[in-house]
Amino acid sequence: MVSRENRVIAACVVAALVLSLLLGALTQLDDRVLLAVLLGVGVLAPLAVNGYLDDLRPE
């Protein structure tokens, strides 16, 4: 069974890849901006979402 954390991470990684590829193809953004989007959505967002969801769960 896949845990909630793994589902959140997988969804964010897929969203980050799709968003970065679309932004790279449709805009003239600098590569550093695309890398920031990739890291922000793919790494920082799942950390924040999982942290928030962990705080909601009573221990």
Protein Blocks (a to p, Z undefined) as FASTA:
>chain_A
ZZfklmmmmmmmmmmmmmmmmmmmmmccdfklmmmmmmmmmmmmmmmmmmmmmmmpcZZ
